[in-house]
Amino acid sequence: MTKPERNPNDETRRLPLSFVLRHLLFFRSFVIRHWSFLLLACALCGCSTPSETVGPRHFDFQEDTLAFANELTWEYQYDEEGKWTTRWREPKPQYAQHCFVLARSARQFFLNARFDPQQPVADEATYERLIRRVVSSTPRHSLPEPRKIVIPGYSRLRDFSQAQEKLLKAECGGAWQSYFQFGHWRMIFPFSRREQERMAKQILMELRKNQAVVVHLVRFPQLTINHAVILFDAQESSDAIQFITYDPNQPQQPITITYERGARTFFLPANLYFPGGRVDVYEVYHRWNY
């Protein structure tokens, strides 16, 4: 059996082997005891409906993204034989395995916070309290305007995250929240081309309503990618859809994920952590079971 390639977005790689095996055995037991529920959940996953709410504004990369990156645990490169290989990054990253945390947090700030640059910059304790309120809010729908959490002293999340990077990293959530994101149950079931076609349509509908769509990128049971990004815009043609994307691993500028209509397949281009190719996509942080 070929050993799977290690990937900085493989959220299980940094866990102790005994921990992983224990949870795999638990999951196997859970599947055996609750197979009927899982079959129903799998059926329902094809029936998800886009949000009915039209957001007040479009997600803006320069305003609504975090300025700092989810750091990579490994360095990736092709070896002399052309094989995609990895090695531990040196020095060891201090903020890794937080892609789901950052994608979710960016969505929560977009939905449930409002920045007010007319107010003076606050102290650390105030920002700590406000960040905790934001990341405790639901990422599945927006708060009414009067109840939005006001962040004083800054005009946008991008500037706020540059100035308060340390505080945001401490308060937005730990790496364990990426390991145990509620929607991870979905990735163990096969992804049909029909479902991926439906997902592309669903994402388009969400984007037309000014939503910021968090998706999980997987190739399960392969471990070449296990990652969360935000799709926030799209450019359509007769044969493809270019989804403009905020990648927490590469916050300097947007990336593009392509959906090819003929193949009914999403493709992620080569980058620092993925050699490029097909990915399976599903939306998270949008329904009770995701």
N, C-alpha and C positions, 0 to 999 in steps of 0.2 A: 504494500500500500504506500502510495506517495505521501510523504509528510506535507501537510498544508503549509503554504508560505505564511510567515508571520506578518502581521500588519499593525501599524500603530492605532488603527481604529478597531481592532479586534478586542472588544472590551473584556474578554475572559483571559487574555494572555497574561495580564499582570496579577491575576489572582493565584493563590497557592493551588497546586494540583489537587490536594485533598479537598479543598473548598469546592473546586469545580466538579470533581467527581461526586461529592456529596449532593450537590444541587442537581446534577444530571440524574442521579438515582432518584432523588425526590421527584423530579419532573416526570421521569418514566413511571413512577408509581402513581403520580397525579393523573397522567394520561390514561393509564389502565383503569383507574377508579372513576374517572369522570369523562370517559370517551364521548358519551352522548352530549354533554354540555359543550365539549370542544368542537364536535361536529356542527352543533347549532351555531356556535360563535364563528366558525369558519364560513358557514352559509351566510350569516349576517354580515360578514366583512365585505361581501359583494353587494350589500344593499345600503351602504352608507350614503347619507345625503349631504350635499354641501350646505354650508351655513346660509340661512335665510337673510341674515343681516348684511346690509351694505355699509361698509366702513366709511367714516367721514373723510378719509384721505388715503392716498396710495402710500404703501411702504416705500421709503426712500433710503437707498443704500448709504448715502452720506449722512443721513440723520438718524436712522433707526438701527444701526448695527453697532456692535461692540468693537472698539479699536484694537483690543489685544486679542491674541490668538490662543486657541487650544493647541498646546505644544505637542510635537510628535515624539513618541517614545523611541522609535527606530528611525534610522537613516536608510533610505531605499536607493538602490542602484542596480544596473545590469552588470553581471559579471562578464568575464572574458568569453564565456560560452553563450552569452545572450540571455541568461536566466535572471529573472527579477529576484533579487536577494535583499536581505536586511542585515543590519548590525545595530547594536545598542548605540543610542546617541550619547555622545560625551561633550560636555558634562550632562549629567542626568537632568531631564526637564523638571521644572518645579510645578508646572501647571499642565498636566496631561490628562487624557481620558475624560474631558469635560465637554465634548461636542454636543451632547444632548442638553446638558445644563445651559450652555451658551445659546443654543438655538431656542430652547424654551424660554429663557430669560429675555432674549430679544423680543420674542413674540409677546411676552407679558408686559414689557415696557411699552410696546407698540399699542397693545389693546387697553391697558389699564393705568397708564401713567401719563402725566402732562408736564412738560418742562416750562418753567417760568423764569426767563432771564432777567425780568424786571425786579425780581426779589434778590436780596443779597445772598452771597454764598454762605451756606450754613456750616455748622461745626460737624465733626466726624460722627458724634453720637446721633445727631439728627439724620444724617444720611444713612447711617447704619439702620436706624429704625425704619426709614422710608424704603430702603432696598428690601428689607425683610417683609414689609407690607406688599411690595410689588411681587416678589417671588412666592409669596403665600397666596396671591390672588389666582383665580382660575385662568389657565391658558386656553380654555375652550370657547370662551366668549368674552366680549368686552364689558367693562363696567359702564353704567350710565355716566354721561359727562359730569354731572355734579359730584359723583362719587370717585372720579379718577384721582389717583394719588399724585399730588403736586410735588415736583422736584424743583426746589428753588435754586437760582444762581446759574443755571445753564439753559441753553436753548435746544439741546438735542442730546440723545444718548451717546452719540459718537464723542462729543466733547466731554460729557460727564464721565465716560469710561476711560478717557485719557487722563483726566485729572484725578479720578477716584478708582484707579485700576486695582490697587491693593485691597480696597474695601469691597469692591464688587466681587473679586475672586474669593474673598473670605465668606461673603454672605449669599452668593447666588446658589450655592449648593456644592456638595462633594461629588467625587467621581462615582461613588456608589449609585447616585441617581441616574447615571448613564447606564450602569450595569443592569439596573432594575426598573427601567422605564416600563410603564404598565403595558404598552402595546407590543412589547417584544414577543409575546405569545404568537403573533401573526407570522413571524418570519420562518417558523418551522414547517409551515404548510406550503405546498407548491404554489408558484405564481404562474397562472395561465396567461397567454398572450391576450385573450379576451379581457381578462381582469386588468392587465396593464393598459389596454386601450381605454377601458372605463376609467381607470385612475387618471390618465392624461386628460380626459374630458372633465372629470371632477375638479382637477386642479385648475383648469382653465376657467371653469365656472366660479371657483373661489376667487381667483385673481381678478375677474371682472367685477367682483363685489368688494375690491380693495382689501382682500384678506392677505395675510402673510402665512404661507402654507409650509409647515414643518413636515419634512418627509424623512423617512428612514431608508437609507440606501444599503442594500444587502446583496449577497450572492450565496446565501445559505443553501446547502451545508458547507460550501467553501467558506474560508475565513479571510478572503482577500479584501473584503470591505465590510464594515459595520459602522455606519456613520450617519449623522444627522445634519441636515442643511435646511435653509429656508428658501423656497421659491417665491419670488415676489413680482415677476413680470414675465411676459411671453411674447415671442415674435413668431407668427404663423406663416407657413407657406403650404403649397399643395402637398408636399411630401414629408414635411417635418414641422416640429414645434421646437423652438429654441427657448428653453426656460432659463431666465436670468436668475442667478442664485447667489445667496450669501452663504459662504462656506466658513464656519468658525475656525477651520484650520488655516485659511488664507484670507484674512480680513482686509487686505490692502485694496482689493478691487473685486468686483463680481466675477463669477465664473459662469459657464453655460453648460447646462445639461440638455442633451438633444433627445427628443422622442421622434423616432422614425415611424411614420404612419404605416408604411408597407410591412415592415418587420414587427410592428406593434411592440417596440422595444425601446427602453431608455438607454442612452449611452453617456458615460462620464469620460471626459478626455483625460489623457495622462497628466499626472501632476506629481507632487512631492511624495505622495503616499499611495498612489494607485497607478498601475501601468496602463490604464485606459481600457475601455471596453464596456460590455453590457453590465447594467445593474438592474436589480428589481427594486421597485419603488412603491411605498405605501405611506399614506398620510397618518401622522400621529398628533396628539394633543388637540383632537377635534371632536371626539365622542367619548362617552363614558367608558367604553371598553378599549380605547386607544390612548 
